[in-house]
């Protein structure tokens, strides 16, 4: 089995309108070797592009309100959550799912990802509120492949390095032998997408191996297993950031789920870019 080294690069927090291409090049300058993998967080790119929504301005429909007042606290809190082997802390949080803010969040999920994704317990359709302030959530990239190719080309032009760029989301892909599936839309080719709640719950209930989802690969044509391994190595090097969930993020700052500010997030160490290198290919990072 190939062994990899990883180096998570600390950058400033990428707020909307950040020139993330320049930030990526600055972060990897004097650190890259030909053949390296540059793994970039989808959410960081989306946030920098301003691809975010303020849920405080959303008016929930009856469907969204039903999801927040019944589906989440009851179905997920007592049945699907238990089936999915959630810990007691998460189950209690689900049973106390916020009705008002939760309704608006579910409305955003319905509008941008569809009802089947809105039934998910979190990160519906790649929509994510962790590592974002107030009531903002990031939307998934519509064309991850173009982003990966553009980042790779920029690195080649400015640093004269041949690398492979992998854009990754922390939403999990599950593995069963040579079959890979994820509830999140638009993963890289070779990973089956769909099933929503069913895929998620079955993957967790059966304790299938789960790793962050590679969305696009710019450069080498990687096998799915290799891309998943690289995504997982990068994720471990990067760590949870401000928290794995919005609840964790709020608990870290000791505020409400919508009380985190831009200034609070800027205080943390952000690692949107990770260099991954094969052991023995050149030298350890």
C-alpha positions in Angstrom: 0.0 0.0 0.0 1.3 3.4 -1.0 2.1 5.7 1.9 1.6 9.5 1.8 2.9 12.5 3.7 0.7 15.5 4.1 1.2 19.1 5.0 -1.8 21.3 5.8 -1.0 25.0 4.9 -2.3 27.7 7.2 -3.8 30.7 5.4 -5.9 33.6 6.4 -9.7 33.0 6.4 -11.1 33.1 2.9 -14.0 35.6 3.1 -16.2 36.4 0.0 -14.3 38.2 -2.7 -11.0 36.6 -1.6 -8.6 36.0 -4.6 -8.3 32.3 -3.7 -6.2 31.4 -6.7 -3.5 33.9 -5.6 -3.9 32.6 -2.0 -3.4 29.0 -3.1 -0.3 29.9 -5.1 1.2 31.9 -2.2 0.5 29.0 0.2 2.3 26.4 -1.9 5.2 28.5 -3.1 8.6 26.9 -2.3 6.8 23.8 -0.9 5.8 21.9 -4.1 7.6 19.2 -6.0 6.6 17.9 -9.4 4.1 15.0 -8.9 2.6 16.4 -5.6 -1.2 16.4 -5.0 -2.7 19.8 -4.0 -5.9 19.1 -2.1 -8.3 22.1 -1.8 -11.5 22.4 0.3 -14.6 22.9 -1.8 -16.3 25.0 0.9 -13.3 27.4 1.1 -13.6 28.0 -2.6 -17.3 28.5 -2.5 -17.0 30.9 0.4 -14.3 32.9 -1.4 -16.5 33.1 -4.5 -19.4 34.4 -2.4 -21.4 31.3 -3.2 -23.2 31.6 0.1 -26.8 32.3 1.3 -28.0 34.2 4.3 -30.7 32.0 5.8 -32.0 34.8 7.9 -33.5 36.3 4.8 -35.3 33.1 3.8 -39.1 32.5 4.3 -39.8 28.9 5.0 -42.7 27.0 3.5 -44.9 24.5 5.3 -42.8 21.6 4.0 -39.7 23.2 5.5 -41.4 23.8 8.8 -42.6 20.2 8.9 -39.0 19.0 8.3 -37.8 21.1 11.2 -40.6 20.4 13.7 -41.2 16.7 13.0 -38.8 15.1 10.6 -35.6 16.2 12.3 -36.4 15.9 16.0 -38.6 12.8 15.8 -37.6 10.8 12.8 -33.9 11.6 13.0 -33.7 12.1 16.7 -35.3 8.8 17.6 -35.2 6.5 14.6 -32.8 7.3 11.8 -30.2 8.7 14.1 -30.2 5.6 16.2 -30.2 3.4 13.1 -27.2 5.4 11.9 -25.3 4.9 15.1 -25.2 8.5 16.2 -23.8 9.3 19.6 -26.1 10.4 22.4 -24.9 14.1 22.2 -25.9 14.3 18.5 -29.2 12.6 19.1 -30.1 15.1 21.9 -29.2 18.0 19.6 -31.4 16.5 16.9 -34.3 16.1 19.3 -33.9 19.7 20.2 -33.6 20.8 16.5 -34.2 24.6 16.3 -37.6 25.2 14.8 -37.2 28.7 13.4 -33.6 28.6 12.2 -34.0 25.0 11.2 -37.0 25.8 9.0 -35.1 28.4 7.1 -32.2 26.0 6.7 -34.4 23.3 5.3 -36.0 25.8 2.9 -32.6 26.6 1.5 -31.9 22.9 1.1 -35.3 22.4 -0.7 -34.6 25.3 -3.1 -31.0 24.5 -3.9 -30.8 20.7 -3.5 -34.3 19.3 -3.6 -36.6 17.6 -1.1 -34.7 14.3 -1.2 -31.6 16.1 0.0 -33.5 18.3 2.5 -34.4 15.0 4.3 -30.8 14.5 5.2 -29.7 15.3 8.7 -26.9 17.7 7.7 -24.9 19.1 4.8 -27.9 18.6 2.5 -26.7 18.4 -1.1 -23.3 19.8 -0.1 -24.9 22.8 1.7 -22.9 23.5 4.8 -23.0 26.1 7.6 -19.9 25.1 9.5 -16.9 27.5 9.4 -19.3 30.3 8.4 -20.7 33.1 10.6 -24.2 34.1 11.6 -26.9 32.5 9.4 -24.7 32.0 6.3 -24.3 28.6 4.6 -22.2 27.7 1.6 -23.6 26.2 -1.6 -21.7 23.4 -3.5 -19.7 24.3 -6.6 -21.5 23.7 -9.8 -18.4 22.8 -11.8 -15.7 21.4 -9.5 -13.7 20.1 -12.5 -13.2 23.5 -14.0 -12.0 24.8 -10.7 -9.5 21.9 -10.3 -8.2 22.5 -13.8 -7.9 26.2 -13.3 -6.0 25.9 -10.0 -3.6 23.3 -11.6 -3.0 25.6 -14.6 -2.3 28.6 -12.4 0.2 26.6 -10.4 1.9 25.5 -13.6 2.0 29.0 -15.0 3.3 30.8 -11.9 5.4 28.1 -10.2 6.3 25.8 -13.1 5.2 22.7 -11.2 3.3 19.8 -12.5 0.8 18.8 -9.8 -2.5 17.1 -9.5 -5.3 19.1 -7.9 -8.1 17.4 -6.0 -11.1 19.3 -4.8 -12.6 17.6 -1.7 -15.7 17.9 0.4 -15.9 16.5 4.0 -19.2 14.8 3.2 -18.5 11.1 3.2 -18.2 8.5 0.5 -18.8 4.9 1.6 -16.9 1.9 0.3 -18.1 -1.7 -0.1 -15.4 -3.7 -1.8 -15.0 -2.0 -5.2 -18.3 -0.1 -5.0 -18.3 3.5 -3.9 -21.3 5.6 -3.1 -22.2 8.9 -1.5 -25.4 10.8 -0.7 -23.9 14.0 -1.9 -24.5 15.1 -5.5 -21.8 15.5 -8.2 -18.8 13.5 -6.8 -15.9 12.5 -9.1 -16.5 9.9 -11.8 -16.6 6.4 -10.4 -18.4 7.3 -7.2 -22.2 6.6 -7.3 -24.3 9.5 -6.2 -27.9 9.4 -4.9 -30.0 7.6 -2.4 -29.8 10.5 0.0 -31.0 9.4 3.4 -30.9 5.7 2.5 -27.3 5.8 1.3 -26.2 7.8 4.4 -28.1 5.7 6.9 -27.1 2.3 5.4 -23.5 3.3 5.0 -23.3 4.3 8.7 -25.5 1.4 10.0 -23.3 -1.2 8.3 -20.1 0.6 9.5 -18.8 0.8 6.0 -15.5 2.5 5.5 -16.2 6.3 5.0 -13.9 9.0 3.7 -14.2 12.6 2.5 -15.5 12.8 -1.0 -13.2 13.8 -3.9 -15.3 16.0 -6.3 -12.9 16.6 -9.1 -9.3 15.7 -10.1 -7.2 18.0 -12.3 -4.1 16.4 -13.7 -3.6 12.7 -13.4 -6.5 10.3 -14.0 -6.8 8.8 -10.5 -8.5 5.6 -9.6 -11.3 6.2 -7.1 -9.6 4.3 -4.3 -6.4 6.5 -4.8 -8.4 9.7 -4.8 -10.3 8.6 -1.6 -7.0 7.8 0.1 -5.5 11.2 -0.8 -8.7 13.0 0.3 -8.6 11.1 3.6 -4.9 11.8 4.3 -5.5 15.5 3.6 -8.6 15.6 5.8 -6.6 14.2 8.8 -3.9 16.7 8.3 -6.3 19.6 8.0 -8.4 18.7 11.1 -11.9 19.8 11.9 -11.4 23.6 11.6 -13.9 25.5 13.7 -15.9 22.3 14.3 -17.4 19.3 12.5 -20.9 20.8 12.7 -22.5 24.2 13.3 -23.3 23.1 16.9 -19.6 22.2 17.5 -18.5 25.6 16.0 -21.0 27.5 18.3 -19.9 25.5 21.3 -16.3 26.3 20.6 -17.0 30.0 20.7 -19.6 29.7 23.5 -22.3 31.4 21.5 -25.6 30.5 19.8 -25.6 28.7 16.5 -26.0 32.0 14.7 -23.8 34.0 17.0 -20.4 33.2 15.4 -18.9 36.3 13.7 -16.4 36.8 10.8 -14.0 38.2 13.4 -14.3 35.0 15.5 -13.5 32.8 12.5 -10.6 35.0 11.5 -8.9 34.1 14.9 -8.6 30.4 14.0 -6.0 28.7 12.0 -7.5 27.9 8.6 -6.1 25.1 6.4 -8.0 25.1 3.1 -5.0 23.7 1.2 -3.1 20.5 1.8 0.0 19.2 0.0 0.0 15.4 -0.2 3.1 13.6 -1.4 3.9 9.9 -2.0 6.4 8.5 0.5 9.7 7.9 -1.2 8.8 9.7 -4.4 11.0 12.6 -3.6 11.5 13.7 0.0 9.3 14.0 3.0 7.4 17.2 3.2 
